[in-house]
Amino acid sequence: MLSPEEHKTVQSLILKYAQEISWNLVSHEQDKQRRSFADNVSTQETCQSVSRLFDNVLYQQVQTSKPHCTESSGTLIAQLSCSVPQNIKISKDANDR
């Protein structure tokens, strides 16, 4: 859980910026629904088995911006998921450069 200071200095600024660039904020419940969280499994177990992305939204956006892309949804999502590290280490590495 975030400390009050961390929420104020980090998360709230990120959320504000996301809204300024027209991102749609999604509630925790909407997130769980879009990523097919199972009700009878712990959140930690579910997070290990579901996509970190909203696969259908990502695929629709790729199809809109690159209509010539012929990859299936599953193939495209797998390729994109492999290119994004699954941990926070990338943030530390970026800051160390």
PyRosetta script that sets phi, psi and omega in degrees:
from pyrosetta import init, pose_from_sequence

init()
pose = pose_from_sequence("MLSPEEHKTVQSLILKYAQEISWNLVSHEQDKQRRSFADNVSTQETCQSVSRLFDNVLYQQVQTSKPHCTESSGTLIAQLSCSVPQNIKISKDANDR")
pose.set_psi(1, 143.0)
pose.set_omega(1, 180.0)
pose.set_phi(2, -76.1)
pose.set_psi(2, 142.3)
pose.set_omega(2, 172.7)
pose.set_phi(3, -73.8)
pose.set_psi(3, 159.3)
pose.set_omega(3, 179.0)
pose.set_phi(4, -57.1)
pose.set_psi(4, -37.6)
pose.set_omega(4, 179.5)
pose.set_phi(5, -66.3)
pose.set_psi(5, -41.7)
pose.set_omega(5, -179.1)
pose.set_phi(6, -65.1)
pose.set_psi(6, -41.6)
pose.set_omega(6, 178.3)
pose.set_phi(7, -61.5)
pose.set_psi(7, -45.0)
pose.set_omega(7, -177.0)
pose.set_phi(8, -65.5)
pose.set_psi(8, -41.9)
pose.set_omega(8, -173.2)
pose.set_phi(9, -89.9)
pose.set_psi(9, -23.2)
pose.set_omega(9, -175.4)
pose.set_phi(10, -116.5)
pose.set_psi(10, -68.6)
pose.set_omega(10, -172.3)
pose.set_phi(11, -61.8)
pose.set_psi(11, -43.4)
pose.set_omega(11, -178.0)
pose.set_phi(12, -64.9)
pose.set_psi(12, -35.6)
pose.set_omega(12, 177.8)
pose.set_phi(13, -67.8)
pose.set_psi(13, -40.0)
pose.set_omega(13, 177.9)
pose.set_phi(14, -64.7)
pose.set_psi(14, -43.4)
pose.set_omega(14, 179.0)
pose.set_phi(15, -63.9)
pose.set_psi(15, -40.3)
pose.set_omega(15, 178.1)
pose.set_phi(16, -62.6)
pose.set_psi(16, -46.3)
pose.set_omega(16, 179.2)
pose.set_phi(17, -62.2)
pose.set_psi(17, -43.0)
pose.set_omega(17, 179.6)
pose.set_phi(18, -58.8)
pose.set_psi(18, -41.7)
pose.set_omega(18, 178.1)
pose.set_phi(19, -66.7)
pose.set_psi(19, -37.9)
pose.set_omega(19, 179.9)
pose.set_phi(20, -63.6)
pose.set_psi(20, -30.4)
pose.set_omega(20, 179.4)
pose.set_phi(21, -98.1)
pose.set_psi(21, 20.2)
pose.set_omega(21, 172.3)
pose.set_phi(22, 71.4)
pose.set_psi(22, 24.3)
pose.set_omega(22, 172.4)
pose.set_phi(23, -76.1)
pose.set_psi(23, 146.6)
pose.set_omega(23, 176.1)
pose.set_phi(24, -91.5)
pose.set_psi(24, 124.6)
pose.set_omega(24, 177.0)
pose.set_phi(25, -78.3)
pose.set_psi(25, 141.1)
pose.set_omega(25, -176.9)
pose.set_phi(26, -120.2)
pose.set_psi(26, 132.0)
pose.set_omega(26, 179.3)
pose.set_phi(27, -68.9)
pose.set_psi(27, 162.7)
pose.set_omega(27, 178.2)
pose.set_phi(28, -57.4)
pose.set_psi(28, -41.3)
pose.set_omega(28, -179.9)
pose.set_phi(29, -65.8)
pose.set_psi(29, -41.3)
pose.set_omega(29, 177.5)
pose.set_phi(30, -64.6)
pose.set_psi(30, -39.5)
pose.set_omega(30, 177.8)
pose.set_phi(31, -59.5)
pose.set_psi(31, -48.8)
pose.set_omega(31, -179.6)
pose.set_phi(32, -60.6)
pose.set_psi(32, -39.7)
pose.set_omega(32, -179.7)
pose.set_phi(33, -68.8)
pose.set_psi(33, -45.6)
pose.set_omega(33, -178.1)
pose.set_phi(34, -65.3)
pose.set_psi(34, -30.7)
pose.set_omega(34, -178.8)
pose.set_phi(35, -100.1)
pose.set_psi(35, 11.9)
pose.set_omega(35, 174.1)
pose.set_phi(36, 57.7)
pose.set_psi(36, 49.1)
pose.set_omega(36, 173.7)
pose.set_phi(37, -65.7)
pose.set_psi(37, 137.5)
pose.set_omega(37, 177.9)
pose.set_phi(38, -85.3)
pose.set_psi(38, 136.9)
pose.set_omega(38, -179.1)
pose.set_phi(39, -72.0)
pose.set_psi(39, -28.2)
pose.set_omega(39, -174.0)
pose.set_phi(40, -96.9)
pose.set_psi(40, 11.3)
pose.set_omega(40, -178.7)
pose.set_phi(41, -123.7)
pose.set_psi(41, 146.2)
pose.set_omega(41, -179.4)
pose.set_phi(42, -61.2)
pose.set_psi(42, 153.3)
pose.set_omega(42, 179.6)
pose.set_phi(43, -59.4)
pose.set_psi(43, -41.4)
pose.set_omega(43, -179.3)
pose.set_phi(44, -61.7)
pose.set_psi(44, -45.0)
pose.set_omega(44, 178.8)
pose.set_phi(45, -63.6)
pose.set_psi(45, -42.7)
pose.set_omega(45, -179.0)
pose.set_phi(46, -64.3)
pose.set_psi(46, -42.6)
pose.set_omega(46, -179.5)
pose.set_phi(47, -60.5)
pose.set_psi(47, -28.5)
pose.set_omega(47, 179.2)
pose.set_phi(48, -77.0)
pose.set_psi(48, -18.8)
pose.set_omega(48, -174.5)
pose.set_phi(49, -111.9)
pose.set_psi(49, -13.0)
pose.set_omega(49, -179.3)
pose.set_phi(50, -103.4)
pose.set_psi(50, 162.5)
pose.set_omega(50, 179.2)
pose.set_phi(51, -67.4)
pose.set_psi(51, 148.0)
pose.set_omega(51, 174.1)
pose.set_phi(52, -80.8)
pose.set_psi(52, -9.0)
pose.set_omega(52, -175.4)
pose.set_phi(53, -111.1)
pose.set_psi(53, 162.8)
pose.set_omega(53, 168.6)
pose.set_phi(54, -88.9)
pose.set_psi(54, 89.3)
pose.set_omega(54, -170.5)
pose.set_phi(55, -52.9)
pose.set_psi(55, -46.2)
pose.set_omega(55, -176.8)
pose.set_phi(56, -66.4)
pose.set_psi(56, -36.7)
pose.set_omega(56, 178.7)
pose.set_phi(57, -68.0)
pose.set_psi(57, -44.9)
pose.set_omega(57, 179.2)
pose.set_phi(58, -60.2)
pose.set_psi(58, -46.2)
pose.set_omega(58, -179.0)
pose.set_phi(59, -62.7)
pose.set_psi(59, -42.6)
pose.set_omega(59, 178.8)
pose.set_phi(60, -62.1)
pose.set_psi(60, -40.3)
pose.set_omega(60, 180.0)
pose.set_phi(61, -67.0)
pose.set_psi(61, -39.9)
pose.set_omega(61, 177.3)
pose.set_phi(62, -64.2)
pose.set_psi(62, -44.1)
pose.set_omega(62, 179.6)
pose.set_phi(63, -62.2)
pose.set_psi(63, -35.1)
pose.set_omega(63, 178.8)
pose.set_phi(64, -70.6)
pose.set_psi(64, -44.6)
pose.set_omega(64, -175.6)
pose.set_phi(65, -83.9)
pose.set_psi(65, -23.8)
pose.set_omega(65, -179.8)
pose.set_phi(66, -135.9)
pose.set_psi(66, 73.1)
pose.set_omega(66, -175.4)
pose.set_phi(67, -61.9)
pose.set_psi(67, -18.5)
pose.set_omega(67, 179.3)
pose.set_phi(68, -79.4)
pose.set_psi(68, -9.0)
pose.set_omega(68, 179.6)
pose.set_phi(69, -66.9)
pose.set_psi(69, 124.4)
pose.set_omega(69, -176.3)
pose.set_phi(70, -108.1)
pose.set_psi(70, 4.5)
pose.set_omega(70, 179.7)
pose.set_phi(71, -64.3)
pose.set_psi(71, 145.4)
pose.set_omega(71, 173.7)
pose.set_phi(72, -71.1)
pose.set_psi(72, 161.8)
pose.set_omega(72, 179.8)
pose.set_phi(73, -55.8)
pose.set_psi(73, -49.1)
pose.set_omega(73, -178.0)
pose.set_phi(74, -61.3)
pose.set_psi(74, -42.1)
pose.set_omega(74, -180.0)
pose.set_phi(75, -66.9)
pose.set_psi(75, -46.3)
pose.set_omega(75, -178.9)
pose.set_phi(76, -62.8)
pose.set_psi(76, -46.1)
pose.set_omega(76, -179.2)
pose.set_phi(77, -63.4)
pose.set_psi(77, -40.7)
pose.set_omega(77, 178.9)
pose.set_phi(78, -62.1)
pose.set_psi(78, -43.3)
pose.set_omega(78, 179.7)
pose.set_phi(79, -64.0)
pose.set_psi(79, -44.9)
pose.set_omega(79, -179.4)
pose.set_phi(80, -69.1)
pose.set_psi(80, -38.1)
pose.set_omega(80, 179.9)
pose.set_phi(81, -64.6)
pose.set_psi(81, -36.9)
pose.set_omega(81, -180.0)
pose.set_phi(82, -69.3)
pose.set_psi(82, -24.1)
pose.set_omega(82, -177.4)
pose.set_phi(83, -85.2)
pose.set_psi(83, -8.5)
pose.set_omega(83, 179.7)
pose.set_phi(84, -111.7)
pose.set_psi(84, 118.4)
pose.set_omega(84, 179.8)
pose.set_phi(85, -56.2)
pose.set_psi(85, 147.0)
pose.set_omega(85, -175.5)
pose.set_phi(86, -96.0)
pose.set_psi(86, 21.0)
pose.set_omega(86, 177.4)
pose.set_phi(87, -143.5)
pose.set_psi(87, 175.4)
pose.set_omega(87, -175.1)
pose.set_phi(88, -81.7)
pose.set_psi(88, -4.2)
pose.set_omega(88, -177.1)
pose.set_phi(89, -56.3)
pose.set_psi(89, -32.0)
pose.set_omega(89, -179.6)
pose.set_phi(90, -59.1)
pose.set_psi(90, -34.4)
pose.set_omega(90, 178.6)
pose.set_phi(91, -65.0)
pose.set_psi(91, -43.3)
pose.set_omega(91, 179.0)
pose.set_phi(92, -64.9)
pose.set_psi(92, -44.8)
pose.set_omega(92, 179.8)
pose.set_phi(93, -60.6)
pose.set_psi(93, -41.4)
pose.set_omega(93, 179.7)
pose.set_phi(94, -64.7)
pose.set_psi(94, -38.4)
pose.set_omega(94, -179.5)
pose.set_phi(95, -72.1)
pose.set_psi(95, -26.5)
pose.set_omega(95, -178.7)
pose.set_phi(96, -78.0)
pose.set_psi(96, -12.8)
pose.set_omega(96, -177.9)
pose.set_phi(97, -78.4)
pose.dump_pdb("model.pdb")
